[in-house]
Structure formats: C-alpha cells, structure tokens
Amino acid sequence: MPEEKNQRNLADLAHEEENRNHTGRLKAVILAGGKGTRARPFTDYFPKAMMPVDGRPLIFYTIQHLSSFDFISEIIVICDLKGFGGQIKNYFEKSKKIKFVQDSSSGTAGDLMHLRMSKNETFFLWFADNLCALDLKKMLKHYTDKGSMACIATRQFRKEETGFAKVDDGNIIQFIEKPLVRMENCECTGIYVLSGKILDIIKSKTKRNLNLSYDVLQELSEKGLVSSFDIERTPWVDIESPVILERKSDSIRKIISQINRA
C-alpha cells in the first residue's frame, strides 16, 4: 500500500510539472481533414471548414476564438493541403500564428501522429465543424485539477428540434414546444485538452485508421484518466452539414456574437 501510494504521488507530481511548464504558452490544433461527405454538395468544391457562415468561413470563427486567449501561442491546422485543404492555407496565408500539417486520412487519432510536440506538452484539440465560444481557461483549469491525460468538453442539456407532448391515458394534456432537456448521458463535443503523452500512445498502435475516442481515449477512461468538462448551457453547434446552418441559425448567430465580443 505505501509503495502504491508513493507511485500515485509521483504520477501526480509529474502531471503538475507538465502543467507548470506548459500552461503559460499552449498550442491549439484544429482537425480540418476528412471528406465531409455529409456536407455535400458544398464539399465537392471546398472543405467543410470553409463552409460560409455569416459571410466568413466556419474555421475563421474558431481561429478568432482561439486567438482571443493569450496563453495560446500557436494554432496548427491539420488538413489535406494537397486537395481542398489548400484553400484554408491560402485564406490564412498572412497569419504567422497559424501552421499547417498534412492530413494523413487515418482517422481522428491517426491524423495527430505527425504533430511535433513534447510528451510533456498540453494542447487543445478542436474539430473544425464545432462552433462554440467556450471558456478555454476554465476548461484548462478543470483538466489540470483533475490530473487527466485528456479532457473532453461535454454537455448535459440540449434544445430539442421538435415539439413534445405530455400524454395521459392516451390523451395529450400538454404541448411543449422545443424544450431544453437534460440528457441521461452527456454528449461529447469535438473540443479537447490533451497531454502530449497521448501522441506516443497513438504512435504505438498498429491499426491504420484510428478513432480518438474508441481506439485511444476508451482505454484511458477505464483508468480514470479522461475527465469531462461540462459546458453547461453554453451554446454549441456541430455544423456537420449545410442543413444545420439554417436549422440552428439562432444558436449560430448567438455564438458568433459571443466570439466577436471577446
């Protein structure tokens, strides 16, 4: 028992050292690869990250939001530079803060293998189709306090897109228009804080196409090393297709307004 306790203390100290070294200046990685099949016909001509949203590409708002945090020193965009992803690089070619890495088309974890980071680095990972004015400072603190190797932004509340009805003995007794409901299980967004050690785990896998959640984080979650940061009622939209732009237009406008005010 004393030896086991000592091992835990050493692990805690190592994690604290990691965060002391890297909470000052962090990198943020935007995953903007993939074929975007659900966003067709838009993605027959440009990547999903470049879908027009209120006069700007979708990824513009994420980069604007990430840049508003002074502890984020560099933004890395992973995309298919040999294909449509080159449009993203051309759009941001004058920005010295943004770097680009070629997408390897090997899954949400596999595409991270080409990142050059120390295993002691902590970094943010943001899926490009996620739009949210999330407080990253609070999320980073939660990650640090929990001693995690990974932290995922999650939510418990979701506004339904259809009307509900209360039914008693076959009769409708009340109509409820698009309620805000609390889900039984938390919904995962595509926003993460990750330890650089995860890149070593990814590189150790022999499977070619790696999913970050199922092939990497699942194992860590069984060891209590993945924490959940509840975004509570912060608006969040997964813009997976052009249909979402119209269906979630009110939420999207609200998020953009929050980002512009930062």
C-alpha positions in Angstrom: 0.0 0.0 0.0 2.7 2.6 0.9 4.5 1.8 -2.4 1.3 2.1 -4.4 0.5 5.5 -2.7 4.1 6.6 -3.5 3.6 5.7 -7.2 0.4 7.8 -7.3 2.1 10.7 -5.7 5.0 10.5 -8.2 2.4 10.5 -11.1 0.6 13.5 -9.6 3.9 15.4 -9.3 4.8 14.6 -12.9 1.5 15.8 -14.1 1.8 19.0 -12.0 5.2 19.6 -13.5 3.8 19.1 -17.0 1.2 21.7 -16.4 3.5 24.2 -14.7 5.8 24.0 -17.8 3.1 24.4 -20.4 0.0 26.3 -19.2 1.8 29.5 -20.0 2.0 29.0 -23.8 0.0 26.3 -25.4 -0.7 25.1 -28.9 -4.2 24.6 -30.3 -4.8 22.0 -33.0 -7.7 22.2 -35.4 -8.6 19.0 -37.1 -10.0 20.0 -40.5 -9.4 16.9 -42.6 -11.9 14.3 -43.7 -14.0 14.1 -46.8 -17.0 15.9 -45.5 -19.5 13.6 -47.2 -22.4 14.8 -45.1 -21.7 18.4 -46.2 -22.1 17.7 -49.9 -22.6 19.3 -52.4 -20.6 22.1 -50.6 -17.6 19.8 -50.1 -17.5 19.0 -53.8 -15.9 22.4 -54.2 -14.3 23.3 -50.8 -13.5 21.7 -47.4 -16.2 21.7 -44.7 -14.1 24.0 -42.6 -14.5 26.7 -45.4 -18.3 26.5 -45.4 -19.7 30.1 -45.5 -21.2 31.1 -42.2 -22.5 34.7 -42.0 -20.0 35.9 -44.6 -16.9 34.1 -43.3 -15.6 30.5 -43.5 -16.6 28.4 -40.5 -13.0 27.9 -39.4 -12.4 31.7 -39.3 -14.6 31.9 -36.1 -12.7 29.1 -34.4 -9.4 30.7 -35.1 -10.7 34.1 -34.0 -11.9 32.5 -30.7 -8.7 30.6 -30.0 -6.6 33.7 -30.8 -8.5 35.6 -28.1 -6.8 33.6 -25.4 -3.3 35.0 -24.7 -2.0 31.6 -23.5 -2.4 30.1 -26.9 0.8 30.8 -28.8 0.3 28.8 -31.9 -2.6 27.3 -33.9 -2.0 24.2 -36.0 -4.5 23.3 -38.7 -4.4 19.6 -39.9 -6.0 19.4 -43.4 -5.5 18.0 -46.9 -3.0 20.5 -48.2 -2.8 18.5 -51.5 -6.5 18.8 -52.0 -9.2 21.3 -50.9 -7.4 21.9 -47.6 -5.0 24.2 -49.6 -7.9 26.7 -49.7 -7.6 27.0 -45.9 -3.9 27.7 -46.1 -4.4 30.3 -48.8 -7.1 32.1 -46.8 -4.8 32.4 -43.7 -1.5 32.8 -45.6 -0.7 36.1 -44.0 -1.1 34.8 -40.4 2.2 34.0 -38.7 0.5 32.3 -35.8 -1.1 29.6 -37.9 0.9 26.5 -39.0 -0.3 23.7 -41.3 0.2 19.9 -41.2 -0.8 17.5 -44.0 -3.8 15.3 -43.2 -2.9 11.6 -43.4 -6.6 10.4 -43.8 -6.0 7.9 -40.9 -8.8 8.9 -38.5 -9.3 11.4 -35.8 -6.4 10.0 -33.8 -4.2 8.9 -36.7 -4.1 12.4 -38.1 -2.4 13.6 -34.9 0.7 11.4 -35.4 2.5 14.0 -37.5 2.4 16.7 -34.8 5.7 17.6 -33.4 5.2 18.0 -29.7 6.9 17.0 -26.5 5.2 14.4 -24.4 5.1 16.9 -21.6 3.2 19.4 -23.7 -0.5 20.1 -23.1 -2.5 21.2 -26.1 -6.1 21.9 -27.2 -7.7 19.9 -30.0 -10.7 21.3 -31.8 -12.7 19.6 -34.5 -13.3 22.1 -37.3 -17.0 21.6 -37.6 -17.6 22.6 -33.9 -18.7 26.2 -33.3 -18.7 27.3 -29.7 -17.5 30.3 -27.6 -16.1 28.0 -24.9 -14.2 29.4 -21.9 -10.9 27.6 -22.5 -9.3 29.0 -19.4 -11.9 27.3 -17.2 -11.6 24.0 -19.2 -7.8 24.0 -18.9 -8.1 24.6 -15.1 -10.5 21.7 -14.9 -8.1 19.4 -16.8 -5.3 20.4 -14.5 -7.3 20.0 -11.3 -8.5 16.5 -12.3 -5.0 15.3 -13.2 -6.2 14.0 -16.5 -4.4 12.9 -19.6 -7.4 14.0 -21.6 -10.4 16.3 -21.0 -13.5 16.4 -23.3 -16.0 19.3 -23.3 -19.4 17.7 -22.8 -22.9 18.9 -22.3 -26.0 17.6 -20.4 -28.6 20.0 -21.8 -29.9 20.0 -25.4 -32.7 22.0 -27.0 -34.9 19.7 -29.0 -35.8 20.4 -32.6 -39.3 19.1 -32.4 -42.3 19.7 -30.2 -43.2 17.3 -27.3 -46.4 16.3 -25.8 -47.4 15.0 -22.3 -49.7 12.1 -22.7 -52.0 10.6 -20.0 -54.2 7.6 -20.8 -53.9 8.1 -24.5 -54.8 11.8 -24.3 -52.5 14.7 -24.9 -52.7 17.0 -21.9 -49.9 19.5 -22.7 -47.8 20.6 -25.7 -44.2 21.5 -25.1 -42.5 23.5 -27.9 -38.9 22.5 -28.5 -37.9 22.1 -24.8 -34.5 22.2 -23.3 -34.0 18.7 -22.0 -31.4 17.1 -19.7 -30.0 14.0 -21.3 -29.4 10.8 -19.5 -25.8 10.6 -20.9 -23.5 13.5 -21.6 -23.0 14.5 -25.2 -19.4 14.8 -26.3 -18.3 17.8 -28.3 -15.3 17.9 -30.5 -13.2 20.1 -28.1 -10.4 18.5 -26.1 -7.5 19.3 -23.8 -4.8 16.6 -24.3 -1.5 15.6 -22.9 1.3 15.1 -25.4 1.8 11.6 -24.0 -1.3 10.7 -26.0 0.7 11.1 -29.2 3.0 8.4 -28.0 0.1 6.1 -27.4 -1.3 6.8 -30.9 2.1 6.0 -32.5 2.3 2.7 -30.6 -0.9 1.5 -32.3 -0.7 -0.8 -35.3 -4.2 -0.1 -36.6 -4.0 2.2 -39.6 -7.3 4.1 -39.1 -7.6 5.3 -35.5 -10.6 6.9 -33.9 -9.6 9.1 -31.0 -12.5 8.2 -28.7 -12.8 4.5 -29.3 -9.2 3.5 -30.1 -7.3 5.7 -27.6 -9.4 7.5 -25.0 -11.6 4.5 -24.2 -8.5 2.7 -22.7 -7.5 5.8 -20.7 -11.1 6.3 -19.4 -11.0 2.8 -17.9 -8.0 4.0 -15.9 -9.7 7.2 -14.7 -7.5 9.4 -16.9 -10.2 11.1 -19.0 -12.2 14.0 -17.5 -15.4 15.7 -18.6 -15.7 19.5 -18.7 -19.4 20.4 -18.5 -20.1 23.4 -20.8 -23.5 23.7 -19.0 -25.7 25.9 -21.2 -23.0 27.4 -23.3 -24.3 27.3 -27.0 -22.5 24.7 -29.1 -23.3 23.6 -32.7 -21.8 20.8 -34.7 -22.1 22.1 -38.2 -21.8 18.7 -39.9 -23.8 19.8 -43.0 -25.3 22.9 -44.7 -28.7 21.9 -43.3 -27.5 22.7 -39.8 -26.8 26.3 -40.9 -30.5 27.0 -41.3 -31.8 24.7 -38.6 -29.5 26.1 -35.9 -29.3 29.7 -37.2 -30.3 31.3 -33.9 -27.7 29.4 -31.9 -25.0 30.1 -34.6 -25.7 33.8 -34.6 -25.5 33.9 -30.8 -22.2 32.0 -30.8 -20.7 34.4 -33.4 -21.8 37.4 -31.4 -20.1 35.9 -28.3 -16.9 35.3 -30.3 -16.9 38.8 -31.7 -17.3 40.4 -28.3 -14.3 38.6 -26.8 
